[in-house]
Amino acid sequence: MGQPLALRKDFSGSELRRLARASRDANQTRRLLALSVVYDGGSRGVAAETGGVGRQILRDWVERFNAEGPDGLINRKAPGAPSKLDDTQRGALAQVVERGPDPEIDEVVRWRLMDLAAWIWDEFAISISEATLSRELKALGFTKLSARPRHHDQDPEAIDAFKKTFPHGLEEIRAALPPGTEIELWFQDEARVGQKNKITRRWARRGTRPSAPCDQRTQSAYIFGAICPAEGKGAGLVMPRCDSDAMTAHLAEIAATVAPGAHAVVILDQAGWHMSGTLAIPENVTLMPLPPRSPELNPVENVWQYLRENWLSNRVFSDYEDILTNCCDAWNCLIKRPWKIMTIGLRDWAHEF
């Protein structure tokens, strides 16, 4: 049998009972009262009975109390299993995720958890479950996001140059206007909506495969849309085709929506009907073309995604008139949400300088 373990000398039974009365932890209170019995000269058996435990557990309490004092008698969360990855391995994982897979080498076009788990095994000989790997990625700040469209042949230097020179270009336009003229910054684009419609993600029970109606007919129309993110407003038309006449009508709609006395700078891509010499451009509108092949600079691309996900997808349009009605309803729903236009449309390079 082991030798009795002496209690530390810097406490007394009365002091432990005082600490027990002040404690808000029931387990700590019970342990303090049990050890106070020993301080008062009681037997270890009586102290164990007071704590409602056996003598071995009482001995464990004495060891914790001797090492850390009263705080050692508070229950602690179990440390759990040690992390499988260290900081160096997490840094390497983050670099691989940021870089993305090489289809020729990795044989996938996007990382899945199973692919990254296989990479960790190949690189570090560490077996890690997909659930654990998911928690590691979230702790590193990663989550699944929808990718923005990016043209395969775009010029990154031209995009950077446009952003850097944008404030100067805006000042040149301002200098040509009457002094004190307020400038509204607008973004413009078009989207085709037709009977060959899109299907979006939806909530469904795990293990099922939800379905949505799908049409193979070919009637379609175009939403001409423009937003002014700083003001939370927009101007839209639904037209049968994309041409200079439709664009002229849309510019007139934008001009009518601009605040009285203000001037609109409309940022848009270089589609043929945007740059046509036959356009009738209102006096309170100036067009500013984006660099070629740079749709991610235009937040109206995100507006189309928002309209499709909330009002236009998962539908069967009976005829052309039905397409027009639903396109108009969807655009009007957006216009009723100026905060959403601001959230989608504000860009640091365009609005914070």
VEXTORNU-49112 format. One line per 5 residues: number of its first residue (from 1); their letters; for each residue x, y, z of N, C-alpha, C. Coordinates in steps of 0.001 Angstrom, whole numbers, plus 500000, padded with zeros to 6 digits. Last residue first. Layout:
NUM = A = X/Y/Z/X/Y/Z/X/Y/Z; ...
END
This chain:
353 = FEHAW = 487856/556276/446623/489106/556976/446302/488899/558465/446530; 485779/554070/446351/486545/554473/447522/487882/555046/447109; 484498/553244/444018/483751/554096/444947/484557/554578/446151; 486089/551605/442431/485240/552606/441782/484644/553622/442756; 487486/549864/444029/488254/550615/443030/487428/551737/442406
348 = DRLGI = 485398/548734/445610/486397/549613/446216/487097/550471/445161; 482045/548756/444572/483386/548236/444351/484404/549236/444899; 478648/547895/444923/479748/548762/445354/481092/548058/445177; 476660/545938/444176/477326/546777/443189/478522/547584/443641; 475502/544447/446250/476037/543761/445079/476991/544650/444298
343 = TMIKW = 474778/546465/448085/475592/545325/448513/476251/544642/447326; 473171/548161/446504/474420/548654/447098/475344/547499/447469; 471090/546413/445896/471870/547000/444802/473198/547515/445330; 470155/546012/448482/470736/544887/447769/471567/545375/446580; 469124/548487/449128/470261/547995/449909/470946/546819/449216
338 = PRKIL = 466922/548664/447394/468116/549495/447135/469340/549028/447920; 464675/546878/446354/465689/546543/447363/466957/547359/447123; 463117/547431/444232/462525/547656/445556/463501/547372/446690; 464662/546514/442156/464605/547963/442367/463986/548299/443727; 464100/543744/442283/465436/544252/442619/465382/545741/442953
333 = CNWAD = 461456/543738/441423/461765/543251/442773/463148/543726/443215; 461834/544617/438808/461140/545495/439755/461349/545050/441201; 463068/542341/437732/463813/543607/437815/463158/544559/438817; 460955/540486/437963/462225/540247/438646/463007/541546/438797; 458992/541645/436322/458725/541447/437748/460026/541263/438529
328 = CCNTL = 460287/541536/433826/459924/542835/434417/459683/542705/435916; 460489/538755/433547/461702/539583/433559/461417/540945/434197; 457775/538022/433512/458635/537564/434605/459930/538351/434683; 456901/539305/431145/456271/539586/432436/457193/539212/433590; 458542/538149/429139/458565/539591/429400/458025/539910/430787
323 = IDEYD = 457705/535452/429332/459100/535821/429591/459193/537306/429940; 455052/535720/428537/455338/535242/429890/456783/535561/430286; 455397/536465/425904/454783/537419/426830/455050/537028/428289; 456435/534077/424829/457272/535279/424899/456713/536288/425894; 455221/531393/426977/455416/532052/425684/456258/533305/425904
318 = SFVRN = 455634/530005/429401/454679/529488/428415/454871/530094/427040; 458505/529018/431003/457793/530179/430443/456899/529688/429304; 459145/527412/433893/458821/527134/432498/457986/528305/431997; 461845/527802/436248/460532/528163/435703/460387/527609/434291; 464365/527842/437427/463403/526822/437848/461984/527143/437386
313 = SLWNE = 465045/531465/437553/465374/530063/437290/464252/529144/437768; 464064/533969/438441/463952/533598/437032/464251/532130/436734; 464376/534599/441198/463090/534792/440530/462972/534180/439135; 466862/533888/442409/465704/534205/443242/464374/534249/442492; 468802/533328/440513/468691/532447/441674/467401/532677/442450
308 = RLYQW = 468477/535453/438693/468200/534072/438284/467974/533178/439505; 469207/537691/440220/467859/537601/439646/467518/536160/439277; 471904/537054/440863/470913/537249/441932/469492/537100/441383; 473067/537006/438314/473080/535800/439142/472018/535889/440242; 472707/539687/437595/472032/538624/436838/471987/537330/437648
303 = VNEVP = 474379/540892/439479/472934/541158/439517/472182/540072/438766; 476845/540108/438615/476351/539529/439865/474861/539786/440052; 476987/541708/436346/477094/540258/436191/476570/539548/437437; 477067/544193/437447/475774/543765/436904/475798/542270/436595; 479694/544755/438145/478842/544108/439145/477470/543708/438626
298 = NLEPS = 482435/544247/436208/481070/544759/436090/480152/544067/437088; 484816/542973/436376/484796/544373/436786/483381/544952/436790; 484467/540480/435284/484447/540563/436740/484481/542004/437254; 484756/540705/432495/483395/540773/433067/483385/540915/434583; 486804/541488/430471/486943/541674/431931/485584/541763/432606
293 = RPPLP = 487367/541762/427664/487370/540465/428345/487584/540595/429859; 488841/545040/427448/488269/543834/426820/488365/542618/427737; 487993/547463/430015/488970/546742/429197/488334/545504/428584; 484899/549357/429562/485808/548526/430349/486883/547938/429443; 484065/552703/428538/484197/551263/428269/485199/550587/429200
288 = MLTVN = 481818/554970/429518/483213/554629/429826/483383/553127/429624; 479672/557530/428315/480009/556117/428342/481497/555935/428636; 477638/559895/429911/478938/559643/429272/479255/558163/429417; 474684/561829/429937/475291/560494/430026/476632/560497/429298; 473135/564031/429398/473553/563816/430791/474165/562435/431004
283 = EPIAL = 472482/563860/426710/473448/564870/427130/473954/564636/428547; 472308/560441/425428/471741/561647/426056/472829/562590/426558; 473270/559183/422347/473672/559259/423760/473123/560536/424367; 472304/557096/420059/471914/558438/420479/472171/558533/421983; 474504/555199/417987/473849/555401/419281/473478/556869/419476
278 = TGSMH = 475946/554786/415731/474554/555214/415528/473816/555421/416846; 478391/553749/416341/478331/555176/416013/476924/555680/415824; 478530/551472/419082/478049/551818/417743/478014/553335/417541; 479246/550375/421463/480205/551298/420861/479754/551803/419490; 477209/548661/422098/477583/549674/423085/478459/550764/422458
273 = WGAQD = 477017/546870/420035/475908/547821/420168/476179/548873/421249; 479410/545373/420496/479233/546192/419307/478147/547234/419442; 480810/545665/423822/479958/544998/422830/479682/545952/421668; 482618/546355/425880/482799/546879/424529/482034/546078/423481; 480778/547108/428960/481762/546392/428151/481756/546922/426718
268 = LIVVA = 480575/550131/430990/479997/549007/430257/481080/548317/429429; 479531/552770/432972/480623/551834/432716/480027/550576/432108; 478456/555956/432644/477988/554581/432507/479164/553698/432094; 477964/558643/434526/479067/557973/433845/478717/556490/433832; 475532/561148/434491/475796/559724/434668/477016/559306/433853
263 = HAGPA = 475042/564089/436352/475550/563498/435109/475936/562053/435383; 472307/566130/437644/473475/565249/437762/473859/564695/436396; 469949/567527/437246/471185/568293/437347/472437/567456/437460; 468040/565033/438844/468043/566303/438098/469345/567081/438337; 469502/561726/438712/468959/562842/439495/469008/564136/438680
258 = VTAAI = 468541/559400/436190/469591/560198/436832/468944/561375/437556; 466480/558396/434764/466566/557981/436166/467633/558763/436925; 466776/559241/432169/465570/559684/432874/465628/559361/434366; 469118/557893/431491/469137/559362/431576/467937/559889/432344; 468141/555265/431350/469123/555632/432382/469111/557147/432590
253 = EALHA = 466490/555521/429119/465909/555133/430407/466855/555493/431554; 468368/556137/427167/467331/557134/427477/466674/556828/428820; 469741/553734/427162/470442/554945/427598/469442/556050/427937; 467737/552093/426082/468172/551893/427471/468925/553114/427995; 467503/553051/423487/466346/553137/424381/466769/552979/425843
248 = TMADS = 470063/552382/422583/469653/553791/422619/468471/553976/423569; 469870/549602/422679/470806/550299/423555/470459/551774/423665; 468010/549119/420677/467688/548731/422052/468598/549463/423038; 469479/550090/418494/468203/550717/418845/467820/550387/420290; 471681/548366/418413/471881/549778/418735/470586/550467/419127
243 = DCRPM = 470706/545281/420050/471197/546061/418917/471287/547523/419337; 469444/542352/421126/470514/543287/421450/470965/543988/420173; 465839/541951/421365/467165/541637/420822/468163/542682/421312; 463529/542622/422790/463542/541355/422045/464916/540965/421524; 463982/543793/426215/463956/544007/424767/464027/542670/424042
238 = VLGAG = 463252/545481/429069/463270/544134/428501/463015/544274/427010; 465230/547745/430999/464255/547513/429935/464359/546055/429521; 466063/549657/433952/466054/548457/433133/464971/548471/432072; 468010/551135/436407/467148/551404/435251/467219/550197/434336; 468329/551759/439975/468639/551110/438719/467660/551510/437635
233 = KGEAP = 469951/552577/443137/468854/552632/442164/469298/551987/440862; 471803/553239/445149/470881/552123/445326/469716/552136/444362; 473775/555106/444905/472430/555617/445195/471422/554494/445422; 475971/553520/444377/476081/554521/445438/474719/555054/445853; 475164/551911/442153/475295/551339/443496/475330/552375/444614
228 = CIAGF = 473065/552012/439759/473890/553054/440375/474084/552640/441836; 472753/549728/437039/472588/550069/438457/473528/551200/438824; 470918/548431/434298/471980/549316/434780/471686/549658/436232; 469999/546051/431779/469977/546524/433157/471156/547420/433477; 467993/544560/429589/469009/545604/429606/468953/546229/431007
223 = IYASQ = 467211/541295/429088/467084/542364/430082/468267/543307/429904; 465826/539824/426240/467029/540351/426873/466655/541421/427890; 464238/536644/425538/464276/538106/425543/465545/538527/426268; 463040/533747/423689/463886/534438/424656/463727/535946/424531; 462141/530417/422729/461757/531822/422852/462622/532490/423914
218 = TRQDC = 462694/527670/422516/463779/528635/422284/463354/530098/422315; 462177/524659/424552/461793/525620/423527/462768/526801/423522; 462665/522933/426574/463607/522900/425458/463223/523860/424339; 462577/523228/430128/461929/523425/428827/462993/523425/427740; 461994/521755/433297/462965/522168/432284/462272/522200/430920
213 = PASPR = 461413/521771/436845/460919/521757/435463/461955/522314/434493; 463491/519737/438945/462909/521037/438630/462450/521007/437183; 464150/517519/441738/463978/517805/440311/463356/519190/440158; 466552/516194/444105/465392/517017/443739/465347/517281/442245; 467382/513266/445300/467802/514058/444137/466612/514901/443694
208 = TGRRA = 468385/512371/448671/467414/512479/447573/468010/513297/446440; 470313/512490/450616/470113/511205/449966/469099/511229/448839; 468693/514863/452635/469937/514195/452306/469646/512817/451709; 466051/516772/451211/466523/515811/452207/467780/515099/451706; 466885/520095/450045/466231/518792/449892/466783/517851/450955
203 = WRRTI = 467068/523339/448698/467085/522493/449892/466322/521198/449610; 468799/523773/445560/467628/523917/446428/467789/522995/447626; 470432/525407/442784/470465/524538/443962/469226/524786/444808; 468640/525908/439649/469506/526307/440749/469525/525242/441838; 468601/525778/436179/468141/525119/437399/469133/525446/438511
198 = KNKQG = 467603/527966/433467/468585/527372/434362/467902/526725/435563; 465788/527353/430338/466094/528069/431576/467114/527312/432413; 464763/527956/427515/465802/527031/427974/466419/527625/429228; 463293/530302/427327/462590/529087/427745/463555/527961/428100; 465419/532985/428616/464604/532268/427648/463978/531007/428200
193 = VRAED = 467278/535882/428770/466394/535015/429552/465464/534319/428569; 470420/537419/428694/469389/536718/427938/468598/535825/428886; 471379/540620/429801/471292/539182/430084/470158/538585/429262; 473693/543372/429732/472483/542694/429286/472549/541223/429662; 474741/546351/431596/474977/545070/430928/473643/544508/430457
188 = QFWLE = 476394/548978/433425/475357/548518/432496/475749/547190/431870; 476679/551166/436201/477215/549993/435496/476083/549404/434660; 477326/554585/437093/476422/553511/436717/477201/552378/436052; 477716/557241/439233/478446/556148/438599/477494/554976/438369; 476999/560611/438882/476492/559312/439312/477214/558222/438522
183 = IETGP = 478227/563740/439858/478402/562588/438970/477832/561340/439627; 477020/567077/439913/477209/565795/440616/477295/564660/439599; 478593/570055/439101/477733/568976/438611/478041/567676/439360; 480302/572113/439789/479330/571667/440795/478412/570561/440334; 480627/573529/436539/481104/573419/437930/479978/573006/438885
178 = PLAAR = 479710/571467/433752/479568/572721/434501/480013/572532/435949; 482358/569216/432595/480973/569524/432968/480902/570869/433670; 484974/568600/432276/484261/569055/431079/482812/569433/431368; 485758/567618/434735/486291/568917/434313/485557/569478/433102; 484568/565092/434776/484046/566135/435668/484500/567527/435209
173 = IEELG = 486230/563748/432998/484814/563934/432654/484226/565069/433486; 488596/563853/434469/488550/564477/433144/487115/564719/432712; 487860/562353/436699/488136/563778/436871/488122/564504/435531; 487684/559833/435565/486474/560440/436117/486662/561942/436293; 490349/559372/434926/489363/559460/433860/488071/560116/434321
168 = HPFTK = 491404/559258/437542/491829/560324/436628/490831/560486/435486; 490168/556928/438564/489895/558243/439171/490283/559400/438260; 491278/554956/436677/489849/555277/436726/489573/556628/437387; 493857/554104/436700/493593/555357/435991/492133/555781/436053; 493659/551718/438155/494540/552788/438632/494213/554125/437986
163 = KFADI = 491866/550176/436653/491535/550532/438031/492367/551719/438522; 493333/549941/434253/492016/550603/434258/491649/551054/435673; 495573/548501/435098/495751/549867/434607/494427/550634/434611; 494391/546055/435722/495029/546842/436784/495202/548298/436355; 493561/545346/433116/492572/545511/434190/493152/546352/435312
158 = AEPDQ = 495994/545139/431793/495017/546133/431329/493962/546391/432397; 497130/543006/433181/497769/544321/433263/496810/545424/432815; 495523/540822/432483/495503/541337/433864/496121/542725/433988; 493628/540324/429796/494935/540912/430080/494914/541489/431495; 491962/537194/428969/492001/538587/429413/493440/539009/429727
153 = DHHRP = 491218/534709/428059/492253/535415/427308/492366/536878/427746; 489169/533661/429550/490423/532909/429523/491562/533684/428886; 487383/535810/431738/487691/535403/430367/489066/534751/430334; 485646/534790/434487/486888/535418/434058/487228/534899/432666; 482996/534995/436877/483438/534707/435502/484720/535454/435170
148 = RASLK = 483708/533892/440223/483285/534931/439304/483760/534585/437895; 482607/530948/441931/483662/531661/441212/483051/532725/440303; 481141/530694/445097/480924/530672/443647/482003/531497/442967; 482984/528998/447690/482375/530196/447124/482156/529998/445626; 483661/527326/450661/483275/527165/449261/482533/528413/448791
143 = TFGLA = 486411/528657/452601/485053/528158/452486/484725/528034/451006; 489170/529237/454818/488640/528827/453519/487187/528391/453638; 490487/529806/457194/489767/530889/456522/489195/530530/455175; 491549/527818/458674/492500/528578/457864/491827/529701/457081; 489264/526679/459671/490126/527403/460609/491162/528243/459879
138 = KLERS = 488413/525412/457343/487621/526532/457864/488431/527357/458840; 490403/523438/457175/490277/524440/456116/489485/525648/456593; 489877/521944/459503/491175/522595/459331/491080/523712/458281; 487324/520957/458944/487512/521884/460075/488833/522633/459954; 487970/519307/456757/487036/520422/456579/487185/521439/457705
133 = LTAES = 489595/517419/458006/490186/518310/457014/489289/519518/456763; 487684/516096/459545/488769/516827/460205/489406/517823/459250; 486131/515018/457455/485515/515909/458446/486580/516741/459154; 487951/513396/456096/487412/514564/455403/486780/515541/456380; 490809/512439/458118/489444/512261/457618/488966/513531/456934
128 = ISIAF = 494123/511619/457292/493212/512586/457910/491836/512407/457286; 497309/510358/457652/495943/510002/457278/494986/510921/458026; 500340/511432/456421/499376/511617/457508/497998/511264/456974; 502525/511746/454707/502209/510412/455237/501306/510505/456459; 502863/514161/453430/503314/514064/454828/503106/512686/455458
123 = EDWIW = 502127/513783/450714/503155/514759/451086/503735/514511/452475; 500174/511825/450570/501341/511729/449691/502485/512619/450174; 498368/512837/452487/498987/511518/452683/500253/511387/451831; 497686/515265/451308/498327/515272/452630/499010/513928/452902; 496415/514295/448974/497652/515094/448863/498410/515115/450193
118 = AALDM = 494187/513067/450093/495177/512235/449396/496492/512981/449238; 492896/515343/451055/493313/514310/452011/494363/513394/451376; 492376/516598/448632/493317/517228/449550/493800/516238/450612; 490495/514782/447583/491739/515058/446857/492791/515659/447782; 488444/514879/449452/489143/513608/449260/490465/513810/448515
113 = LRWRV = 487563/517499/449135/488195/517105/450388/488986/515815/450221; 488560/518716/445890/487583/518131/446793/488315/517724/448069; 489510/521341/443792/489858/520505/444936/488610/520001/445645; 488981/521007/440285/488727/521720/441535/489049/520775/442674; 489765/519355/438303/489738/520785/437980/489379/521632/439189
108 = VEDIE = 492120/516634/438425/490845/517239/438812/490924/518726/438468; 494678/515683/438007/493555/514988/437363/492190/515441/437879; 497091/516695/438743/496196/516270/439820/494947/515560/439320; 498266/517186/436187/498989/516462/437239/498025/515870/438262; 496396/518459/434606/497269/517457/433998/497950/516592/435054
103 = PDPGR = 495109/520314/436277/494346/519186/435725/495232/518089/435153; 496305/521357/439253/496730/521309/437857/496037/520099/437227; 494293/523102/441712/494878/521898/441097/495344/522130/439664; 495340/526031/443618/494396/525243/442844/495079/524057/442171; 496599/527888/445275/497101/527693/443921/496096/526961/443040
98 = EVVQA = 495171/527638/447675/495197/528922/446972/495604/528743/445509; 495781/524975/448333/494385/525362/448089/494332/526668/447301; 498563/525170/448678/498013/524267/447659/496580/524646/447317; 498725/526959/450818/499303/527316/449528/498744/526448/448406; 497493/525462/452859/496883/526720/452420/497427/527136/451054
93 = LAGRQ = 499366/523387/453128/498006/523092/452678/497331/524352/452140; 501547/524798/454157/501673/524140/452859/500301/523818/452281; 500428/525594/456622/500847/526603/455646/500985/526012/454255; 500075/523103/457823/498892/523923/457503/499248/524993/456477; 502732/522369/458139/501894/521585/457227/500627/522351/456866
88 = TDDLK = 503504/524291/460032/504191/524218/458732/503343/523470/457709; 501851/523689/462216/501700/524971/461520/502367/524959/460146; 500732/520216/461853/501389/521317/462554/501295/522576/461703; 497942/518025/462071/498786/518889/461256/499456/519931/462127; 496493/516737/464010/497301/515920/463103/498265/516753/462272
83 = SPAGP = 496352/517727/467429/496109/518024/466023/497035/517199/465142; 495605/515264/469967/496437/516325/469396/496143/516511/467914; 492354/514768/471386/493478/514245/470607/494303/515407/470045; 491632/516421/474558/491322/515809/473279/492569/515339/472554; 491716/517632/477061/492488/518229/475964/492157/517652/474601
78 = AKRNI = 488656/518163/478772/489674/517211/478322/490409/517780/477117; 488242/520947/480840/487875/520278/479596/489012/519359/479176; 488189/520445/484369/488748/521030/483165/488306/520233/481950; 486902/521272/487578/486891/520394/486407/487432/521128/485181; 489001/522400/490174/487942/522741/489211/488040/521790/488019
73 = LGDPG = 491161/522035/491779/489986/521211/492072/488801/521527/491163; 493108/523870/491241/493319/522523/490743/492141/521604/490967; 492386/526104/492657/492049/526073/491227/492245/524682/490634; 493499/525628/495239/492055/525442/495013/491672/525369/493534; 496726/524325/494125/495856/525000/495066/494394/524770/494747
68 = EANFR = 498361/522820/492470/497797/524063/491931/496915/524816/492915; 499485/520647/493926/500184/521212/492774/499682/522593/492397; 497691/520016/495932/499074/520333/496291/499812/521025/495148; 495433/519434/494370/495405/520565/495289/496823/520984/495672; 496270/517146/492989/495922/518349/492228/495936/519587/493113
63 = EVWDR = 496640/515446/495180/497748/515738/494265/497469/517012/493470; 494054/515369/496278/495157/515908/497087/496324/516279/496176; 492676/514110/494223/492337/515490/494575/493473/516143/495348; 493839/511572/494347/494026/512382/493135/493724/513848/493409; 492859/510785/496838/494301/510988/496678/494601/511830/495435
58 = LIQRG = 490180/510490/496168/490558/511522/497141/492050/511823/497028; 490435/508309/494507/490049/509589/493895/490389/510729/494837; 491116/506449/496478/492044/506719/495375/491720/508050/494694; 488909/506328/498193/490151/506911/498676/491133/507237/497543; 485852/507361/496454/486751/506427/497115/488063/507103/497486
53 = VGGTE = 483348/509885/497257/484229/509155/496353/485034/508135/497151; 482015/511890/498688/481227/510936/497915/482055/510141/496931; 483267/513625/500393/483306/513958/498971/482507/513009/498110; 482800/512264/502767/482292/513639/502616/482256/514040/501147; 484219/509888/502259/482751/509846/502390/482156/511231/502196
48 = AAVGR = 486805/510926/502324/486301/510353/501074/484786/510269/501096; 486925/511713/505006/487048/512741/503971/486505/512220/502641; 486775/509199/506232/485689/510172/506457/485726/511251/505376; 489215/508128/505266/487948/507477/504952/486777/508424/505111; 491121/509754/506363/490945/509801/504912/489637/509129/504499
43 = SGGDY = 489884/511362/509395/490539/510280/508644/490289/510446/507157; 490504/514742/510566/489667/513598/510262/490402/512572/509430; 491931/517075/510981/492362/515879/511696/491500/514666/511448; 491318/519207/509382/490825/519258/510766/491161/517999/511554; 492332/518420/506912/493026/519489/507631/492607/519542/509099
38 = VVSLA = 490350/516547/506297/491716/516074/506545/492498/517137/507318; 488205/518277/505874/488099/517245/506910/489496/516743/507289; 488970/519704/503662/488954/520410/504955/488836/519424/506116; 488583/517931/501599/489960/518138/502060/490008/518889/503389; 485770/518167/501380/486375/516873/501693/487795/517050/502229
33 = LLRRT = 485478/520848/500678/484932/520386/501965/485538/519047/502371; 486690/520804/498122/487266/521628/499190/486775/521169/500555; 484937/519114/496770/486314/518688/496989/486993/519499/498087; 482577/520629/496713/482594/519294/497314/484015/518847/497641; 483461/522916/495274/482968/523034/496654/483036/521686/497370
28 = QNADR = 484032/521829/492767/485118/522391/493566/484707/522508/495036; 481433/521100/492008/482459/520072/492171/483635/520584/492994; 480124/523602/491840/479673/522589/492797/480744/521528/493038; 481335/526768/491787/481502/525481/491109/481189/524365/492093; 481462/529056/493109/480258/528883/492288/480310/527571/491504
23 = SARAL = 482682/529592/496466/482808/528988/495137/481458/528879/494446; 482345/530448/499040/482420/531476/497997/482427/530890/496588; 482395/528106/500516/481186/528941/500553/481178/529968/499428; 484998/527261/499974/483874/526465/499480/482590/527279/499459; 486524/529140/501328/486598/529111/499869/485440/528325/499270
18 = RRLES = 485808/528332/503923/485478/529687/503463/485506/529751/501935; 486921/525789/503983/485457/525931/504086/485010/527319/503650; 489622/526468/503781/488997/525719/502694/487483/525790/502753; 489943/527761/506247/490132/528529/505009/489508/527806/503824; 489521/525680/508026/488588/526811/508026/488709/527629/506740
13 = GSFDK = 491741/524018/507417/490370/523554/507206/489385/524698/507140; 494318/525867/505606/493744/525246/506800/492330/524807/506491; 497448/526122/503770/495998/526258/503898/495568/525595/505196; 500131/525556/503515/499737/526969/503475/498231/527177/503473; 500995/522910/503376/500883/523532/504697/500335/524952/504685
8 = RLALP = 499479/520214/501492/500350/521379/501582/500016/522166/502852; 499017/516920/502867/498496/518136/502246/499498/519277/502413; 500711/513830/502185/500449/514983/503047/499911/516153/502238; 499608/510656/501517/500117/511866/500858/499722/513071/501699; 500682/507521/502875/499729/508638/502856/500384/509896/502279
3 = QGM = 502240/505130/500643/502301/505978/501825/501263/507093/501718; 500505/502271/499227/501298/503483/499164/501243/504282/500457; 500858/498806/500000/500000/500000/500000/500887/501234/500000
END
